[in-house]
Amino acid sequence: MNKLLARLMPNNPGRAVVIGVPYLWLVLFFLLPFLIVLKISVSEMNVGQPPFKPLTEMVDNFLNIRVYLGNFISLFDVANDDLYARTYLSSLKYAAWTTIFCLVIGFPFAYFMARARPTIRPALLMLVMMPFWTSFLLRVYAWKAILTTNGVFNQILIGLGIIGEPLHMLHTPFSLMIGMVYVYLPFMILPLYANLVKLDGRLLEAAADLGATPWQRFWLVTVPLSKSGIIAGSMLVFIPCVGEFVIPELLGGPETLMIGRVLWDELFSNNDWPRAAAVAVVTILLIIVPLAIFNKYQAESQGERT
Amino acid sequence: MSESSSGTAASAPAAAGGANKTAADARFLRIENLVKEFDSVVAVDKVSIDIRKGEIFALLGSSGCGKSTLLRMLAGFETPTSGRILLDGRDIAQIPPYERPINMMFQSYALFPHLSVWDNVAFGLRRAGLPKDQVADQVEKMLGLVQLKQFAKRKPHQLSGGQQQRVALARSLAKRPQLLLLDEPLGALDKKLRERTQLELVGIIESVGVTCVMVTHDQEEAMTMASRIAIMSEGRILQIGAPAEIYETPNCRFVADFIGNVNLFKGKVVEDAADHVIVDTPECRHYVGHGITGTEGMEVSVAIRPEKIRITRERPGGAHDGFNCVEAEVADLAYLGSYTIYHLKLATGLLVKASIASVERLPDWQPTWGDKVFASWDEYAMVVLTQ
């Protein structure tokens, strides 16, 4: 705490302002809304406005605080309804697969980008970032047009005579994975590239000199030394993927359960704000917090090294 | 001290074995007409060297002279454009680096930052597929050799520069290579530590008995550590020889100038006898006490090291009166403790450097700024350079 205060209030007021503005932003637009969500998640549902009951009421001069845990209990009540448990697992599964695919595709990409001649690296980097010039939503919609039954992809396959009947690809796990990997790939490539470009080529030569084959050099030198880039990239892909809503909504199907869609349904279809809030809180506590701790631990062990 | 220790290394293989073995040992590493071109720029130009078994051989030159490219071709990181590299009779030019019986100690060491000292040293042994206990034995032996046993569990960044250098040495020696390459082995250390480490390094290399090729731009390092030195410039070898040979009898102006300081007088041969030559230069007439391969009238340079020049108040008399002596004015001087450097200005405008050891300082007279003095040297102090 003292450390935090010392950091927030250094001798230099200009520095305090510069550091303070983003902190203030995060408190106002992240911490406060989260506390509101937390409050709603322990409220009872209410038919009417607002759609949740107050936490406190005065009865006979007693201040009653009513913390309702039913929303959380029902989430974990697997015997009664395992939808939430299945949804959490399925979200983790899709996020994990997306991360793995992004890593497998992104690593060679980043590697060759980092090994390319310095003069063409900026151009390659620009190509990776190019998709950001178009709206995210438009790009996902474009995939819809590509993958639909009468879409570009099917027409090409039929035109080439590879298939006779159009394939059903849209609204399947396949289309969901395509969309997720496509959207999140740059978030994997950029930290990996930033890491790999610093890799000292002489270490690879030293490994070769000591008898390591190219394959061994990759696994024994390149991969361990790009660990921080792999972790950073995986975090940047995995965390938002778990809570992803738009891509599953547009490209996923009925069987592709994702937590973002369940949350949406609770909020807008069932108008059950407290339960939607509980879903969000559990997502954060169960998934994001352990990852954040892991990340911090990793960052510390990395910091030790350099 | 180092001279004598490296001297034994050079003579040891010659003493061992019969004549055949000696001949093979003298060409243990044979570099033949080696050429390396990068996009039509010639980095290494028809280099041929024979390196004896067990010797420490230095490639000395300024940056960009091709010495590092030559070393990288020995290690296998560059493919020669043409020419051959024979190690113990076997052509290795086409063998990839990870299959060569050659290990390299890299400039600034290239230790694996994610591995402990122990694992760094074990890296090569594990790649060779040695059983665990043999790996452990050899790593312990190597760490003992460089006196780093107590640091085995540390990561490279937790070690000082000198310790890192020893880890790098242990790692490159662990696989018992037939040839050890050193790329600027002490370049990353500060001066004091460098001087101590030079002899330490030579001691370890000689105790292992490995043949060693080192690259350096530091002439003192090369002269301290190597039994023989090759001077390189613009991709070519200019001279190969023992340190004393290269210093005392450089074969061209570049080498004379590159190794130590030298005063050059340009002139013409006026008398060419078997046991002496006389060279006329605008400054004075030189009587050189040895013959040269040249002809009368030939344009040559006479090279004289600063420490071989005497400074006197009176014109010295002697065997070759009138030769090897110039009148000069002290333009500048710098007292450096063990010796003093004088910059002497001659009548022709030429500046001559003379260094006078402090042991020769006269109690009653020291030349100072503006003094008229005589600089002289004897007939064996000079080298006549035809190139």
Interface residues (C-beta under 8 A of the other chain):
Chain A: D200 R202 L203 E205 A206 A207 A208 D209 L210 G211 A212 T213 Q216 L220 V221 P224 L225 K227 R305 T306
Chain B: A75 G76 F77 P96 P97 Y98 E99 I102 N103 M104 F106 Q107 S108 A110 L111 F112 P113 H114 F123 G124 R127 A128 K155 H157 R171 S172 K175
